């Protein structure tokens, strides 16, 4: 007795959802495309915002920059919710291992008092700046246009909350979880002369109305100068002084900055290349805020890695801008 097995192939009526088919054609779409493109509502809003009656709930005119299609901006990491959560889970697993290692061996409490004091004065207060970055990116996500941009900013906002929590844990590890280091760091943020220029800049950023300008200020200019200075150059200074263990606790920040810079650069490069008017406005915003950021970081550099480190960071940032097609003429 023989058994003959036959197979039939069922051809799908369509290869993907309607919104991705209209944009990319009737072919299988990636998960990122399905979850990111043409999702944001454009019509049939029930009311206009009472706080801004001249705008729709989702309104591309909340920035003065013009794009034929804001969905031209995409995330090179291809992050939608699923891939974002998976990537951060892997990073958090590594970070938690490093923090547990340091906590179990009391590595920070064994540092000399002078080095622990430097961390309280120059590292832990950054948690307040990170919480402001969380607020800024949440506001950008509320105001910006196109899901590919909206989701990148809200993921960024959640990342900043996580970084603030890691900085708080560093403060607790410095004093054996008594909270005195966090209180001292808060006093630094509120009262120390070297922190007031950055605090003033952060507070000014919270009232910037144009969401793209705010994203440039926070995610490109401020982060592009602060992270290399206080998470890379300062870490090198600490390592040279025998406090290399601190680098285990800030590795998450350095890895995150290198990764997140990719989507920030992609967004700025795409929007600047759209038109000469966009590029001119972006360059004007960067030029304005870059001076403010350098001024704010100068006293922190003086107390930490030194002015030479700040100069080197500025040169690296100028190179980054040139790669984005900015300030080349």
VMD Tcl script that draws the C-alpha trace (Angstrom):
set ca {
  {0.00 0.00 0.00}
  {1.39 3.38 -0.94}
  {0.40 6.79 0.34}
  {0.73 9.79 -1.92}
  {0.93 13.14 -0.15}
  {0.02 16.18 -2.19}
  {0.48 19.81 -1.28}
  {-1.38 22.85 -2.45}
  {-0.11 26.40 -2.33}
  {-2.53 29.12 -1.30}
  {-1.59 32.45 -2.78}
  {-2.46 35.37 -0.48}
  {-4.86 37.95 -1.86}
  {-2.55 40.70 -0.67}
  {0.96 40.64 0.77}
  {0.67 43.27 3.50}
  {-1.63 45.80 5.17}
  {-3.23 48.58 3.16}
  {-1.17 51.38 4.68}
  {2.16 49.73 3.87}
  {0.91 48.57 0.46}
  {0.09 52.17 -0.48}
  {3.57 53.30 0.48}
  {5.84 50.37 -0.39}
  {3.80 48.36 -2.88}
  {2.03 45.02 -2.59}
  {4.93 43.04 -1.17}
  {5.75 41.65 2.27}
  {6.64 44.50 4.63}
  {9.04 44.39 7.54}
  {7.72 44.53 11.08}
  {9.25 47.98 11.43}
  {7.37 49.22 8.36}
  {4.07 47.73 9.52}
  {4.37 49.24 13.00}
  {5.83 52.63 12.05}
  {4.56 54.06 8.75}
  {1.32 55.99 8.22}
  {-0.05 55.06 11.63}
  {-0.56 58.57 13.00}
  {-4.10 59.88 12.59}
  {-4.55 62.74 10.11}
  {-8.31 63.29 9.92}
  {-11.57 62.99 11.84}
  {-10.42 64.63 15.06}
  {-13.28 65.38 17.44}
  {-11.95 68.70 18.72}
  {-8.97 71.05 18.63}
  {-6.74 71.33 21.71}
  {-8.16 73.97 24.04}
  {-4.63 75.05 24.94}
  {-3.73 75.52 21.25}
  {-6.93 76.04 19.23}
  {-5.06 77.02 16.08}
  {-3.63 73.50 15.77}
  {-5.05 70.05 15.19}
  {-4.21 67.28 17.66}
  {-1.63 65.92 15.22}
  {-0.33 68.93 13.35}
  {2.85 69.15 11.22}
  {2.96 72.95 11.67}
  {4.28 72.71 15.23}
  {7.72 73.23 13.72}
  {8.70 75.89 11.21}
  {10.59 73.30 9.14}
  {8.87 71.94 6.03}
  {8.94 68.37 4.71}
  {7.06 66.90 1.76}
  {6.79 63.70 3.78}
  {7.90 63.52 7.41}
  {7.93 59.73 7.10}
  {11.11 60.17 5.06}
  {12.75 60.21 8.51}
  {13.33 56.64 9.63}
  {15.22 54.94 12.43}
  {18.33 53.11 11.17}
  {18.03 50.83 14.22}
  {14.58 49.75 12.91}
  {13.10 50.05 16.40}
  {9.44 49.49 16.93}
  {8.12 48.54 20.37}
  {9.10 44.87 20.21}
  {12.67 45.33 18.97}
  {13.20 48.32 21.27}
  {12.18 46.36 24.37}
  {14.34 43.39 23.39}
  {17.39 45.59 22.80}
  {16.99 47.42 26.10}
  {16.43 44.16 27.98}
  {19.79 42.90 26.74}
  {21.51 46.15 27.73}
  {19.84 46.15 31.13}
  {20.88 42.56 31.80}
  {24.51 43.51 31.26}
  {24.16 46.67 33.36}
  {22.48 44.84 36.22}
  {25.32 42.34 36.29}
  {27.86 45.16 36.56}
  {25.91 46.96 39.29}
  {25.44 43.74 41.28}
  {29.18 43.05 40.99}
  {30.05 46.49 42.38}
  {27.42 46.36 45.12}
  {28.46 42.91 46.30}
  {32.09 43.98 46.68}
  {31.41 47.54 47.92}
  {33.73 48.89 45.25}
  {32.53 52.50 45.47}
  {32.61 52.75 49.25}
  {36.23 51.62 49.13}
  {37.24 54.59 46.99}
  {39.14 57.39 48.72}
  {36.90 60.09 50.17}
  {38.17 62.67 47.67}
  {37.17 60.51 44.69}
  {33.75 59.72 46.13}
  {33.20 63.42 46.67}
  {34.10 64.12 43.02}
  {31.46 61.64 41.91}
  {28.87 63.33 44.11}
  {29.82 66.71 42.71}
  {30.25 65.87 39.01}
  {28.36 62.68 38.14}
  {25.32 62.09 40.35}
  {23.79 65.58 39.79}
  {23.36 64.61 36.14}
  {20.29 62.64 37.17}
  {18.41 65.93 37.32}
  {19.49 66.78 33.76}
  {18.37 63.30 32.66}
  {14.91 63.80 34.14}
  {14.66 67.08 32.23}
  {15.67 65.21 29.06}
  {12.87 62.74 29.78}
  {10.40 65.64 29.99}
  {11.72 67.26 26.81}
  {11.54 64.11 24.72}
  {8.07 63.32 26.05}
  {6.96 66.77 24.94}
  {8.58 66.33 21.54}
  {6.79 63.02 21.10}
  {3.49 64.77 21.85}
  {4.09 67.57 19.33}
  {6.05 66.02 16.45}
  {4.66 64.48 13.30}
  {5.02 60.96 11.80}
  {5.14 57.78 13.83}
  {8.73 57.05 12.81}
  {9.73 60.25 14.63}
  {7.22 60.05 17.47}
  {8.22 56.58 18.61}
  {11.96 57.32 18.47}
  {11.49 60.27 20.82}
  {9.27 58.46 23.32}
  {11.73 55.54 23.45}
  {14.45 58.14 24.01}
  {12.41 59.66 26.84}
  {12.12 56.30 28.58}
  {15.84 55.71 28.16}
  {16.56 58.99 29.94}
  {14.40 57.95 32.87}
  {16.37 54.73 33.11}
  {19.70 56.56 33.01}
  {18.50 58.88 35.79}
  {17.69 55.82 37.88}
  {21.13 54.32 37.26}
  {22.75 57.58 38.37}
  {20.60 57.49 41.50}
  {21.83 53.97 42.20}
  {25.41 55.16 41.89}
  {24.63 57.80 44.52}
  {23.16 55.16 46.83}
  {26.19 52.93 46.34}
  {28.51 55.77 47.32}
  {27.03 56.14 50.81}
  {25.75 52.66 51.58}
  {22.15 53.49 50.60}
  {21.72 56.16 53.28}
  {20.68 58.78 50.74}
  {23.17 61.39 51.88}
  {25.00 61.35 48.54}
  {21.73 61.98 46.66}
  {20.91 64.88 48.98}
  {24.39 66.30 48.47}
  {24.10 65.92 44.69}
  {20.75 67.72 44.74}
  {22.34 70.61 46.66}
  {25.06 70.70 44.02}
  {22.44 70.97 41.27}
  {20.53 73.69 43.08}
  {23.32 75.74 44.66}
  {26.82 74.94 43.35}
  {28.12 77.71 41.09}
  {29.56 75.32 38.51}
  {26.15 73.69 37.91}
  {24.06 76.82 37.54}
  {24.83 77.51 33.83}
  {23.74 73.97 32.91}
  {20.71 74.15 35.18}
  {19.69 77.45 33.57}
  {20.12 75.95 30.10}
  {18.03 72.91 31.04}
  {15.25 75.10 32.42}
  {15.32 77.28 29.29}
  {15.01 74.17 27.13}
  {11.76 73.21 28.83}
  {9.96 76.20 27.29}
  {11.24 75.85 23.70}
  {8.09 75.61 21.60}
  {9.37 74.30 18.24}
  {9.74 70.57 18.73}
  {12.50 70.17 16.16}
  {14.52 72.95 17.73}
  {14.10 71.29 21.12}
  {15.22 67.95 19.70}
  {18.31 69.59 18.21}
  {19.10 71.29 21.50}
  {18.58 68.26 23.71}
  {19.43 65.23 21.60}
  {22.08 66.59 19.26}
  {23.87 69.58 20.79}
  {23.59 69.08 24.56}
  {23.96 65.30 24.52}
  {26.57 65.50 21.76}
  {28.83 67.59 23.99}
  {27.86 66.49 27.51}
  {28.06 62.72 27.07}
  {31.56 62.62 25.57}
  {32.76 65.08 28.23}
  {31.26 63.67 31.43}
  {30.82 60.00 30.53}
  {33.92 59.44 28.38}
  {36.57 62.04 29.18}
  {35.72 62.15 32.88}
  {35.80 58.34 32.99}
  {39.28 58.43 31.50}
  {40.31 60.89 34.22}
  {38.89 58.67 36.94}
  {40.60 55.59 35.51}
  {43.94 57.41 35.48}
  {43.38 58.24 39.16}
  {42.71 54.61 40.08}
  {38.89 54.76 40.09}
  {38.36 52.64 36.99}
  {35.58 50.66 38.69}
  {33.25 53.61 38.11}
  {33.49 52.91 34.38}
  {31.54 49.67 34.89}
  {28.60 51.71 36.16}
  {28.61 54.23 33.31}
  {29.17 51.76 30.48}
  {25.42 51.68 29.86}
  {25.45 55.43 29.21}
  {28.34 55.25 26.75}
  {26.85 52.32 24.87}
  {23.43 53.99 24.79}
  {24.86 57.28 23.51}
  {26.70 55.58 20.64}
  {23.54 53.71 19.65}
  {21.05 56.56 20.03}
  {23.26 58.99 18.10}
  {22.48 56.96 14.98}
  {18.80 57.87 14.81}
  {19.43 61.48 15.86}
  {21.97 61.87 13.05}
  {19.63 60.19 10.55}
  {16.78 62.53 11.45}
  {18.88 65.71 11.27}
  {20.58 64.68 8.02}
  {17.29 63.83 6.30}
  {15.48 67.01 7.33}
  {18.47 69.25 6.53}
  {18.80 67.70 3.07}
  {15.13 68.39 2.27}
  {15.70 72.04 1.39}
  {18.21 74.89 1.74}
  {15.73 76.65 4.04}
  {15.64 73.68 6.40}
  {19.40 73.42 6.49}
  {19.84 77.16 7.14}
  {17.38 77.08 10.03}
  {18.95 73.96 11.53}
  {22.42 75.51 11.33}
  {21.14 78.70 12.97}
  {19.60 76.74 15.84}
  {22.73 74.66 16.33}
  {24.98 77.71 16.27}
  {22.83 79.45 18.87}
  {22.59 76.54 21.29}
  {26.12 75.25 20.84}
  {27.51 78.42 22.40}
  {25.14 78.09 25.35}
  {26.04 74.44 25.88}
  {29.80 75.04 25.75}
  {29.39 77.91 28.22}
  {27.37 75.66 30.54}
  {29.87 72.79 30.40}
  {33.01 74.91 30.83}
  {32.90 75.08 34.67}
  {32.18 71.35 34.89}
  {35.10 70.60 32.59}
  {37.32 72.81 34.74}
  {36.42 70.80 37.81}
  {36.56 67.44 36.08}
  {38.40 66.29 32.96}
  {39.84 69.73 32.13}
  {39.42 72.36 29.44}
  {41.53 70.39 26.97}
  {38.93 67.63 27.15}
  {36.16 70.11 26.37}
  {38.14 71.43 23.40}
  {38.61 67.90 22.08}
  {34.89 67.18 22.49}
  {34.02 70.33 20.54}
  {36.29 69.26 17.68}
  {34.70 65.81 17.59}
  {31.25 67.39 17.55}
  {32.23 69.67 14.65}
  {33.35 66.59 12.73}
  {30.02 64.93 13.44}
  {28.13 67.95 12.13}
  {30.22 67.99 8.95}
  {29.26 64.36 8.31}
  {25.63 65.43 8.49}
  {26.22 67.95 5.73}
  {26.10 70.96 8.05}
  {28.45 73.98 8.17}
  {30.29 72.77 5.06}
  {30.05 76.03 3.14}
}
mol new
graphics top color blue
foreach p $ca { graphics top sphere $p radius 0.5 }
foreach p [lrange $ca 0 end-1] q [lrange $ca 1 end] { graphics top cylinder $p $q radius 0.2 }
display resetview
